[in-house]
Structures are given as structure tokens and as C-alpha cells.
Amino acid sequence: MNRIPFSVYDFFGYLSTGFLILVAVAYSTGRIGQLHEPPGVVMGFFWLIAAYVVGHIIAHIASGLLEQKFLRGFLGSPEDHLLLPKKSGWKARLFPGNFT
């Protein structure tokens, strides 16, 4: 049985998001010139772990905003739509996956 709850897709998703945020911060602070030289092994490992952690933080923020606030707050819970009669309207037409 697989004991790791994350797939390779999750790992690289967190990693790529974290690297994008770290590069955006380096670019916005004017430290993009430091990215031209390849880092050493220790610094490379540090930036790999930092990107993974930043990716997790961004994923949790996005989950809170998109899933909890937008989906459940604005559109309503998908579980409620499954148990109620079929709804129509602009929300059901714009977001059909949430209402089926």
C-alpha cells in the first residue's frame, strides 16, 4: 500500500509554484542578477526546499480563497446541489460542474 499521500504531480506542482514565486520576488526586488550563476549544492538544496515550502503556502492560500470563499460562499456547496432539485440560472449555466 502506498504510504505517501502525494503524487509526483503534487510534488512538482508545489515546486513549480514555489519557484515562480521566488523568481518573481527576486525580480521585483532587483536581485535577479544573482540568478545568473548556478548555486552550489547546499544552496541548490536550500532553494529546492524553500520553493517546495512556498508552494505549499501558496496552495493553502489558494485553497482558502478559491474553494472556501468562492466555491462554497458564492456558488454554494456541491453537496447541497446534489441533494436539492435541479437549479437553473446564470450560476448553473456558467459553472455547470458545480451543479451536476
C-alpha positions in Angstrom: 0.0 0.0 0.0 1.3 3.5 -0.9 2.1 5.4 2.3 2.8 8.7 0.6 -0.4 10.8 0.3 1.1 13.0 -2.5 1.8 12.0 -6.1 4.6 13.2 -8.3 2.1 15.7 -9.8 1.6 17.2 -6.4 5.3 17.5 -5.7 6.1 19.2 -9.0 3.0 21.4 -8.7 4.2 22.7 -5.4 7.8 23.0 -6.6 7.0 24.9 -9.8 4.6 27.3 -8.0 7.3 28.0 -5.3 10.0 28.6 -7.9 7.8 31.0 -9.8 7.0 33.0 -6.6 10.7 33.0 -5.6 11.8 34.2 -9.0 9.1 36.9 -9.0 10.3 38.1 -5.6 13.9 38.1 -6.8 12.9 40.0 -10.0 10.8 42.6 -8.1 13.5 43.3 -5.5 16.2 43.7 -8.2 18.1 40.6 -7.2 17.5 38.8 -10.5 21.2 39.3 -11.4 22.1 36.7 -8.7 20.2 34.1 -10.6 22.7 34.0 -13.5 25.2 32.0 -11.6 24.3 28.4 -10.7 24.1 27.9 -7.0 26.2 25.3 -5.1 24.9 22.0 -3.9 24.0 23.2 -0.5 22.3 26.4 -1.7 20.6 24.5 -4.5 19.1 22.1 -1.9 18.1 25.1 0.2 16.3 26.8 -2.7 14.6 23.5 -3.6 13.2 23.1 -0.1 12.3 26.8 0.0 10.4 26.5 -3.2 8.5 23.5 -2.0 7.5 25.2 1.2 6.5 28.4 -0.6 4.5 26.2 -3.0 2.6 24.6 -0.1 1.9 28.1 1.4 0.5 29.4 -1.9 -1.6 26.2 -2.3 -3.2 26.6 1.1 -3.9 30.3 0.5 -5.4 29.5 -2.9 -7.5 26.7 -1.4 -8.9 29.0 1.3 -9.7 31.7 -1.2 -10.9 29.7 -4.2 -12.5 26.7 -2.6 -13.8 28.0 0.6 -14.7 31.6 -0.1 -15.6 31.5 -3.8 -16.9 28.0 -4.4 -18.7 27.4 -1.1 -19.5 31.0 -0.3 -20.6 32.3 -3.7 -21.8 29.2 -5.6 -22.8 27.1 -2.6 -21.6 23.7 -1.7 -21.7 21.0 -4.4 -23.1 18.5 -1.9 -26.1 20.8 -1.4 -26.7 20.9 -5.1 -26.7 17.1 -5.3 -29.5 16.8 -2.7 -31.7 19.7 -3.9 -33.8 19.8 -7.0 -32.1 20.8 -10.2 -31.3 24.5 -10.3 -31.3 26.8 -13.3 -30.0 30.3 -13.6 -26.8 32.1 -14.7 -24.7 30.4 -12.0 -25.8 26.9 -13.1 -25.1 27.8 -16.7 -21.7 29.4 -16.0 -20.5 26.7 -13.6 -22.2 23.5 -14.7 -19.7 21.2 -13.0 -20.7 22.5 -9.6 -24.5 22.0 -10.2 -24.5 18.4 -11.6 
